[in-house]
Amino acid sequence: MRFLDDEDNDPMLSVVNLIDLFLVIIGMLMVVIAQNPLNPFSQDKVVVIEKPGEADMRITIKDGQELTRYESSGEVGQGQGSRAGVTYRLDDGRMIYVPED
């Protein structure tokens, strides 16, 4: 007849397994944070556009440690100015800008 060992019923083994699981989850979360373009530890210049082309579009610009957010009001802009040139779209999708004198 085989008896159960004391090691098989040790409740500390399940606690150790839970700690290992939480360490894996914390490691995965740290990788996700490191890959985020708005990572606070990154010194890169990043532009993030949320909902492009919609009325509630937002643009976030990160330049080093400085964050600037621009939000669209959904209204058509107005202003004064003059015509600066003409833009043409080629058959392959490229855009060409021709400035005017």
N, C-alpha and C positions, 0 to 999 in steps of 0.2 A: 504494500500500500504506500502510495506516495503522499507525503505531507507538503503543504504549501510552505514555501520559504518565507521568512520575515521580509525579505526584500520585495517580494511580489505585492505585499500589502502596505508598503511604505507610502504614506500620503505626501511626503516631501518630493517624491519623484514626479507627481503630477504638478506640483508647484514649480519645480525646475522646468518642466516642459512648457508651462504657461509663460515663465520668464523668457525662455528661448523664443517663443512665439511673439511676444511683445518686442523683443529686440529686433526680430526680422521686420516687423511692421514699422518700427521707428526708423530702421535703415532704409526701407522703401520710401517713407515720407521724406527723409532727408535727400534722397535722390531726386524726388519730384520737385522739391524746393530748389535744389541746385540747378535744375533744367528750366525753371521758370524764367522767362525773359525779363521780368521785373524783379529778379532776385536782388535783395538789398545788399548783398556782399559783392555784386558784380559792378565793375567800373565802366561797362560798355554803354554806348549810346543806342537806345532802342526806341522804336516807334510802334505802338500797338493800336490798331484800329478795330473798334468793336462795332458790329452791325453796319458795315460799309454801305453807303448809298441809301440808307433809311433815314427817316425824319429824326430819330433819336440817336444818331451816330455819335460815338465818343472817340476822341483821339487822346492817347496818353503817351507823353514823351518822357523818357528817362535819360538824363544826361549825368552820368556819375551817380551822385547821391540825390540829385534834384529831380523831382517828379512834377510835371506840368500836365494838367488835364484840360482839354477843350471839349465842350459839349455843344451839340447842334441844337438850335431852337426850332428847326423845321421850317423856318421862313426863308424866302428867297432874299439874298443879300442885295444891297444897293450901294452905289458909290459913284464917285466921279472919276473919270479917267479918259484915256484915249486908246485907240486901237494900236497894239504893239506889233502885230504881225498876223500871219495866217498859218494854220496847222493842217497838214494833209496826211491822210492815212493811206499807206501803200497796200497793195494786194496781199502782201505777206503779213500784214498786221502792224508793221512798224509805223511810227509817227514821225513826221518831219516838220519842224518849225522853221518858217521863213520870216525873219524880222523885216519890218518896213523901216525906211529911212525917215 
